[in-house]
Amino acid sequence: MNLWLVFWTLMLVVAGGSFAVITLIVSVRGVRDLRQWFASLSRQNADP
């Protein structure tokens, strides 16, 4: 029974860690993409 507890605890830690890493990557790349998008919108509005 203790082996199953260790197994599921390890799987929970791996899944949580993976989720955290993926969330961090998506957040960082998303912020960069949004900044580029807003910069291009500003350039389009500045040029009549």
C-alpha positions as CSV (number, residue, x, y, z in Angstrom):
1,M,0.0,0.0,0.0
2,N,2.9,2.4,0.8
3,L,4.2,1.8,-2.7
4,W,1.0,3.2,-4.3
5,L,1.1,6.2,-2.1
6,V,4.7,7.0,-3.1
7,F,3.8,6.4,-6.8
8,W,0.8,8.7,-6.8
9,T,2.7,11.3,-4.8
10,L,5.5,11.3,-7.3
11,M,3.1,11.5,-10.2
12,L,1.3,14.4,-8.6
13,V,4.6,16.2,-8.2
14,V,5.7,15.5,-11.8
15,A,2.3,16.7,-13.1
16,G,2.3,19.8,-11.0
17,G,5.9,20.7,-12.0
18,S,5.2,20.1,-15.6
19,F,2.1,22.4,-15.4
20,A,4.1,25.1,-13.7
21,V,6.9,25.0,-16.3
22,I,4.4,25.0,-19.2
23,T,2.5,27.9,-17.7
24,L,5.7,29.9,-17.2
25,I,6.8,29.3,-20.8
26,V,3.4,30.3,-22.2
27,S,3.2,33.4,-20.0
28,V,6.7,34.7,-20.9
29,R,6.2,34.1,-24.7
30,G,2.6,35.5,-24.5
31,V,3.8,38.7,-22.9
32,R,6.5,39.1,-25.6
33,D,3.9,38.5,-28.4
34,L,1.5,41.0,-26.9
35,R,4.2,43.7,-26.6
36,Q,5.1,43.1,-30.3
37,W,1.4,43.3,-31.3
38,F,0.8,46.5,-29.4
39,A,3.9,48.0,-30.8
40,S,2.8,47.2,-34.4
41,L,-0.6,48.7,-33.6
42,S,1.0,51.9,-32.3
43,R,3.1,52.1,-35.5
44,Q,0.0,51.6,-37.7
45,N,-1.9,54.4,-35.8
46,A,1.1,56.8,-36.0
47,D,1.4,56.5,-39.8
48,P,-1.7,58.0,-41.4
